[in-house]
């Protein structure tokens, strides 16, 4: 008897776990402007509407032109990225009916999707950062991330008129270790609470909330994302970039005669895009030493 695959069970379980994870932790993709909840339907092709975060304070009296200026900006974010998390299940009926087993598969899918979302957001920010905002690492001898790099990024973002709240620093495991050795940043009063450490957040460093990105990309000598190269730290304000995805996940199943089981794919449709010039990029990257460089 053929198994009866119910895609709604898998997509709903994935969505439930994703919502729980997003409340407990702070993945990188949620440190930028999230348009997911503003899409018009569960399986939208994208977001097309006002730019979130583009509001300005105006002195009174405010003219009609000022009101138009605040609302006319439109942001078109296409959900043009399609990714799946394929798994092979020996017994689809068992995996579908036993809650702990189904939850385990969905949890793995959520972890993989969150890592991928975060990677694409960081790649977008790094590649779009202006050349004059790509700063060489201050420690030219050892290539370690230091307080001087945070100071340089703070000055650059402040000059770009980035608000003081909503600033982030995304780093990989190596730079994460460097930050934990900076005396000014590891004292107990600099870390809001012990839970922050468990959620991959070091704490606040010169106004930047430091977030660990396990799949932080490498950059070439010019500062663009590359397959191999130097480490990079991305300092940015949340309004520099937008992210959004379908409110619902998809799920498909296909049995194969030559495979002992059923192939199940939980997939997601999403997109990420730098905001219009109206907001300014508001991002700085600190480039590490190139491998083999002087």
N, C-alpha and C positions, 0 to 999 in steps of 0.2 A: 504494500500500500504506500503510495507516494506521500511524502510529508506535506503538511499544510503550512506554508510559510506565511506569517502575518506581519507585513512590513511595519504596520502602525505600532506594534508592540516594541520593535527595536528602535524606531525613530523617537517614540515618546520616552522610552527609558533613557536614551542618549540625551534628549533635551532636558529631562529632569536632573540628571547627574551634572550636565553642563551648568545648569542654573545654580545648583548647590555649590559647585566648585568656584563659580564666579563670585559668590557671596563670601566664601571663606578666604580666597586668595586674590592676588592681583596679577594676572598674567599680563605680559607686555601689551597685547592688543587692546586691553581695557584701559591703558594709560593714555590712549588717544581718544578723540571724539567718536563715540559709538552711535551709529545711526540705525542699528538693528531694530530697536523698538519703534522707530519712526517710519518703517516701511509699511506700505498700505495693505499688504497681504502676506500670508504665511510663506508663500513661495514666489516672492517678488523677483524681478529681474535686476533691481537696484533701487537706489534712493535718489529722488530728484525733488529738491526743495530748498528751503533757506539754509544758509550756512550756520551751523550751531557754533556758538562761541564768538560770533562776529559782532556782538553788540558793543556799542561805545557809549560813554557818558557824555551828555551834551549840556552846556549851561542854559538856563532858562533866560528869556523865552526861546522855545524851540520852533524853528520855521518849518514849513511844509517840506522844504527840500531836505531838511535833516531827517525827518521821518522816512522819506523815500529812501534816503541813503542807508538807513538802518535795516530796511527790509527787502531791498531789491536784489541783494546777492542771492544767487542760486547755485547749488552744488549738485552736480550730476555724478553719482557714484555707482558705477556698474558692478554688479556681482558677476564678474567674468572669470573667477577662479573656481574650478571644480576639482575637488579632491575626494578620495575615498579611502576607507580603512578596511581592506579585505581580510577576511579570516576564513579558515577552513574548519567546519564543524562536522565531527563524525556522526552526530545524531542531532539533527535540527529540532526534532520534537522535544527531546530532552532539554536541549539548551534553551528552547523557547519557553518551556513550561516550568522549569526549575528556576525560581527567582534569583538565588545566589549566583548561579551560572550565567544567567542572562545579564545580571548586573555586572559581573566580572568582565564580560566581553564589552559591554557598553562603557565601563570605566576605562578600559584600555583605549577604546576609540576616542573618548573625550580627551585623554591625556595626549594622544597623538595629534588630534585636531588643534588643541590649544597651543601646542608647541609649534605647529605649522603656521597657524594664524600669526603668532608672535614673530616668527622668523620673517614672514612676508611684510609685516608692518615695519620692522627694523630695517629690512633691505630697502624698502621704499624711502624711508627717512634718510638713510645713509646716501643712497644714490642721488637724492634730490638736494642734498645740502650744498650750498654754494661753495665754490673753491676757496673763497677767503674766510669761510667758516670751518674749514678743515684744518685743525691745528695740530702741529707735531707734538708728540708727547714731551713733557718737560724734562723727564729723566732720560737724557740721550745716552747714558752709559749702560743702564740696565733695562730700560724700557718698562719700568714699573709705574703704575698709575699712582699719582701723589696728590696731596692737597693743592699743589700749584695748578694742576689740571682742572680741578674743581673751581678754583678762583678764576682761571682764564675763561672757562665756560660760563661762569656766573656773569662776568663782565660782558662777554659777547652777547648773551641772551638779554641782559638788561639794556644794552645798547640797541638791540632789536625791538625794544619795548614789549618784551614778553612779560606778562604778569608774574608776580612773585609766587603766587599759588599755582599749583598744577605743573610744576617742573619735575622732570624725571631724568634719571641717568640709567641707561640699560648697559649692562656689562656681562661679559662671559665669565667662566669659572676662574681663569687666571687673574683677571682684574678684581674679581670678587675677593680673592685672597689678599690682593694688594690693599684693598680698602680696609679689610679687617686688621691690617697692621698699621694703619694711620692713627696715631694716638688721639688726635682731636676728634676722631669719628667713632671710636669704640667704647668710650666711657658710657656708663649706664644711662646717664641723663640725656644722651644723644639718641637713644633708641626708645621709641614710644612704649613698646611693650615686648615681652618675650615672644608673643605669638607672631610678631612681625618677622622674626628670624625664621620661623617655620614656614612662613608664606613666601619665602625667597626674597624678602625685603630686608636690606641691611639696616635701614633707618633713614634719617634725614641728614644729609651732608651739605652744608651751605645752601639749604633750601631745596636741594634735589632729593627726591625719594629714590633711593638706589634699588633697582630691580635686577635680579639675576635672570639672565636669558641663557638657558643651557645650550641652545643652538645658535649662539651669537655668531654672525658671519665673519669672515676675514675680508680684508681690503687690500687692493694693490697699492703701488706707490702713489697713485693719483688720489687714492681715497675712495675708489669705487668698489662695490662688492665683487669679490673674486673667489674662485674655488680654493686657492691657497694664497697666503700672504700674511699680513700683520694683524695683530689684534686691534680692535677698535672699541672705543666707548662712545655711546651716543647720548648727548645731552639735549633735551628738547622740552618744549611746552606742549601740553596736550592738544592745543588748537592747531598744531602744525599739520596734522594728518587726520583723515577720517577712515573709519572701518565700519563694515556692516556685513551681515550675512542673512540668509533665509532664516525665518523664525522657526521653520521646521527642518529637521534632517530627513534625508531619504534613506531607504534601505531596499536592497535587491538581493535575490537569491537565485542561484543557478546550480542544478545538480549536473554532475559530469559522470559519465559511465566509467572513465578511467581514473577517477579520484574517489577514494573511500570516504565519501561524505558530501556535504553541500558547501558551496562557496557563497558566503554572505558578505555583502559590501555595504557598509554604512557610509553615506557620502554627505558632503556639505557644499553649498554654493555660496561664495562670499566675494568681497572685494575690498581693496584699500587704495586710498588716493590722497596725494598731498593737497591741502587746501589751496584755494586761489590766492593770487598775489596780494589781495586785499588784506589778508591776515599776516603776510610775511611768513617765511619758512619757520623762523623761530627754532632753529636746530643747529647744533654745533657737534662736530665729531672730533675726537682726539685720536690721532693715528699713531699706532705703536711702531716700533722699529721693524723694518723689513727683514725677513730671514736672510742671513748672509750679508746684510748691510754693514757699513762701517759704524 
